[in-house]
Structure formats: C-alpha cells, structure tokens
Amino acid sequence: MPSQPGGILFLNMHQSAPIGIFDSGYGGLTVLREIVRTLPAYDYLYLGDNARAPYGIRSFETVYEYTLQSVKWLFQKGCPLIILACNTASAKALRSIQQKDLQAFGENKKVLGVIRPTVEVIGEYSASGKVGILGTKGTVLSDSYPIELNKFFPSVHVYQQACPMWVPLVENNEFENDGARFFIKKDLDKLIMQDAEIDTILLACTHYPLLENAISSLLPGKINIISQGKIVAASLADYLTRHPEIDTQCSRNSQREFYTTDSTADFDRQAKIFYGEAVSSVHHTLAE
C-alpha cells in the first residue's frame, strides 16, 4: 500500500469507496441531504470539523491548513472524490489544494467545491441582472463569488453582505425566535440598500437554508432565494456522468458514515436538524 507525505497511507485508487463530504461543522449536511436525494445509491462519508468551527472568521492560512488536514484524512479513508460542502473552505482553500497538493495524493483523486457549480447557474435566476450574496465574513472577504460569477455572467452585478450572527443563531437553535429575526432583517436590509433591483439572493453558506422561511418572510415575494444543495447535487450527478474514471471508484451500497472532531452527542443532536433524520457519528481528531 503506497505511503504519501506525512506518513498517511492511501487505499488503492481502484478500490471502490465512499464519496467524501467535508464541512467545518453541520452546514454541509444540508448539501449532503440533497446529494443523497439525487444520488441515493452511492456511499457517503461525512466529516464535520466541529471542534475548530466556525471557519468563516479564520484567516486564509488557517482555513487552508484545517481543510487540507481534512482532505488528507478523507483520502486516507479511501474516498476518491471529496466535496468541500463549505463555502469558506471552497473560497479560501480549494484552489490551493487543487494546484499545490492534489497531485501528491495519487492519480484520479479529486476535490471539488460548492462555489463553481453555483456560479455556473445562478445568473440564470435573475431577470434584473442584480444578484445578492449572503455569506460568512470569510466568504465575502474572499470575493470568490463576484470573481467567479464574472466569468460566466459578466453582465450580472453582484452585491455581498456578511452575516456574522447567522451561523451562531443556527447552531444554538435560536433561529426561529424574534431575536433571530432582528439580526436576519438587519443584514437583509443592508443588502437590499445596496441596490433595490436585486431580484435573486444566494444563500452562500450551507447553514442558511435553515433560515430560509424567516428570510422569505422578511423579503418581497419577487425576490428569488436560492439554496445551494440542489445545485451542487445536480452538478455532482453531471460530473460523475462525465468522469467515469471517478464514478467507477465510488461504491454503491447506500451507506452513510458520519464523523466529527467534537462531541458525537452534540453532533448527532444537531445533525437531525440539518440532515433531516437521525445519525450516529464517530469521533475523530484531525489536529496534527
């Protein structure tokens, strides 16, 4: 069995194995939920780095370091394909991993994110050509969405708003009360004030779908609210069709495994909210 830098052993690239889904915490479970609905036959291994979340407030260097550790571990578990179901990791770490590190993991190993499949289609939802982005501070500061959207829809104007309180509200199960609505409305107002013609808003954080009802109630009905899960799921299905060399490595036993770097009891309790059904997680420490 070949050994790679850092003493990590990797399974044979031809051995069938689950698709890896990584997030800094719970939010990626909303993406996994849609992926499973679209591609139920495949096996999936989910890793939440809850012990070091949130990533949205951390530096580019730290997010890259943490994400790379997680990617290494998922490859060690045999995953031939990893989805970074985290906007911050996709914005701050994906490109560096693809350009600097991926080749060392072996042939036919792939890491994909959630930003690229989203920007490929999000412009099609807007009639006015004015798109709003709601995300963490880290995602907004990276400017990943304006940069990538410009490649596919150069005529679309992009407006961003960081929502630093939204993830804590969701993870503390405080997202359905009046206090949450106050913070949600505050950030929505800041976004809409940038341009009253915004007709499409992307929830550019995988936690935010849990806030969609509150967001909808605080916005005019004419505004489209777009979550990423279905977009990413459809993109993954298309990717596997176009890349049989990856698809043939992915096992199909409809199995799901869940790992967390923090309390399994906390993860299992929260996961039911994000994933929509009960899970049983296993603890794993990533820090090197």
N, C-alpha and C positions, 0 to 999 in steps of 0.2 A: 504494500500500500504506500503510495508516494507521500513524502513529507514536504510541506511548504514552509516558508519563512515563519518564525515564531513558534516552531515546534508543533504546528497544527497538522493533523493527519486528515486527508480528504478521501472520501469514498471514491471508488472508480467512477469515472464520468459516465459510464454506460449503464450504471446501476439505476433502476427506477427509484424515484424518491419524491417526497412532497414538494410542493411549491412553497417557498418561504415568504411569509408576510411579516414585515417589521414595522413597528411604530414605537415612538418614545413612551407610549403608555397605552391608553384604552382606545383612543380615537380610531386607530386603524381597524378596529373591529367593525366599524360601520362600513368600511370598504370591503373587508373580508365577507361580511354578511351578503353584500351584493354580488361578490365574486362567486360565492357558494351557490347563490340562487341561479346565476348564469351558467356556471360550470360545476354542477354538483358531483360529478363522478370523480373529480380529481381529489388527491390528498393535499392537505394544507398543514403547515406548521407555523403557528403564530408566536412571535416573540415581542413582548412589551417590556421596554427598559424603564419600568415604573420607578425604580429606585433612584434614577437620575433625571426623571422628568420634573418640570417641563423643559423641552429643548428650545422653545421659542424665545427664551430670554438669554440663551447662552451664545458665546462667540462662535464664529465660523470654525475656528480651530478646534474648539471643544466638541461641537456637533459632528465635525468630520471624524475626530478620534473615537467618539462614542459609537457613531454609525458604523465605522469600519470594524470595530470590535464585534458588533452585532452581525455584520455581514460575514466575517470570518467564521463565527460560530455557526451560523446557518449553513454555510458551505461545508463546515465540518460535519454537520448532521446529514449531509448528503443532498441538500437542496440544489438542483441545477439552475433554478431560476428564483430570484428574490425580488419582491415588490416592496419598495420603500413606501408604505402606506402612511406617510407622514410628510406634510408639506415642508416643514422646516428641514428635515433630513434631505428631502428631494432638492430643496433650494440651496442648502449650504454644503452638502456632502456628495451628492450623486455624481456630478461631473468629475470631481477629483478622483473618486473611486473608479469610475469608468476609465479615466485617462491614465491614472497612475498605478492602480492596484489590481485591476481585474485580471490582467494577463497572468499574474503570478498564481492565481487560483486554478488555472488549468483551462484547457480548451473547452469551448461550449458552456462556459459559466456566464450567466447574465444577471445584471442588476438593473431594474427599471424603477421609475418613479411615478408620481401622480400628476406632476405638472405638465409634462409633454402631452399625454393623451387629452388632458383638459383643454389646453390652449389650441389644440388641433380642431376643436369643435365649438368652443364657447362663443366665438364670434358669430356663429350661425343663429344663435338665440336672440341676438339683438337687432331690432329694426332701426333704432336711432344711431347705432354705432357708438354708444356710450355704455361701457361696462364697468361695474364696480367690483372691487376685490375686498373681501373681508378676511383678515388673516391674523396670525400672531405677529408680534413685533419683528421676530426674526425673518419671517417670510416676506413681510412688507419691506424691510430694510434691504433684503437681497435684490429687490427689483426683478425677480425672476419672471413674474407674470407679465409685466409690461414688456420686458425684453423678448420673451418667447412669443407673446401674442403678436408682437410687431412682425415677426417672421411669417405668420400665417394670415394675419388680418391687419395689414399696415394702415388701413383707414380707420380702424377702431381706436377710440380714445379710452384709455384705462385710468381709473381713479381708485386709489387704495386707502384703506383705513385699518389701522391696527386696533385690535380689540383685546387688550391685555387682561381684562377681567373675565372673559367668557369661558376660558378653559377651567379656571378655578371654580367658577359657578357650576359648570357641568360636573366636574369631578367631586365636588362636595354635595352633589344632588340638591343644589339650590337654584335650579334653572327654571322652576315653574312658579316662582313667587313674585310679589310686587318689586322686591329689591332687584331681582334679576332683570325684570322688565325696564327698570330705571336705567341700568347700565347698557342694556341692549339698545334702547331708544336713543341714548346719548351717542353711541357710536354710529348708529344708523343715520341720525341727524347730521353728524359730521360728514358722513359720506355723501349724502344727498345734497348737502350745501355746496359741495364741490361742483356739481352740475345737476340741475333739476331734470335734465333729459335722460339721465341714467335709467335704462329700462331692463337691465339684466344685472343681477348681483350673484357673484360666485362665492360660495361658502368655502374659502380656501384653507380650511382646517377641518380635519376629519372628526373633531368634536362637535362642530357646529350643526350638523344635521339634527342633533337632539334639541336645538333651539329653533328649528325651522317654524314650528307653529307660532311661537312668540314673535319671531321675525316677520312672518306673514301678517300677523295681526297689527303690526306697527308700521307696515308699508302700504302704499297704494296698491290696489289689486292689479294694476297694469304692469307691475314690475315682476319679471321672472326671477325666481330664486332657484339657483342651480346647486345641487349637491354633487360631489364627485364620484360617489360609489358606483352608480350605474355606468357612468362614462368610463371609469377605469376597468370595470368588469367587461364591458363590450370591447374595449381596446385590448385587454388581455386575451379574450377569445380570438380576436383577429390576429394578434401576434402569434399565438400558438398555431393557428392555421397556416400562417406564412412562414413559420420556422419549425418544420417537422423535426429538425435535428435537436431542438429543445423539447418539443412536445413528446417525443418518444422516450425521453428520460423521466417524464413526470408520471408517477404512479397513480392508479385509478382504483381506489378501494373505498372512496367516500369517507376517508378517515380525517379527523381533525385533532391536532395536538396544540396545546396552549402552554406557553412558558412565560414566566415573569421574573424580573430581577428583584422583586419586592415581595410583600406578603401575598401568599396564594389565597388566603381568605378574603383579603381586600379585593384582589383581582377578580376572583370568582363572583363576588357580590356586585362589583361594578360592571363586569363583563356582561351580565344578564341584561343590563340596561342598554349597552352599546350593541351587543351582538343579537339580542332578542331572544336568547334561550340560555339555559344553564350550561356552564362549562366547568371542567375540573382541571386546574392548572398545576404546573410543576415549577418549583423554584430553581433558578439557575443564576449564578453570579458571573458577570461579564468582566469586571474590572481586572486588568492585568497587572 
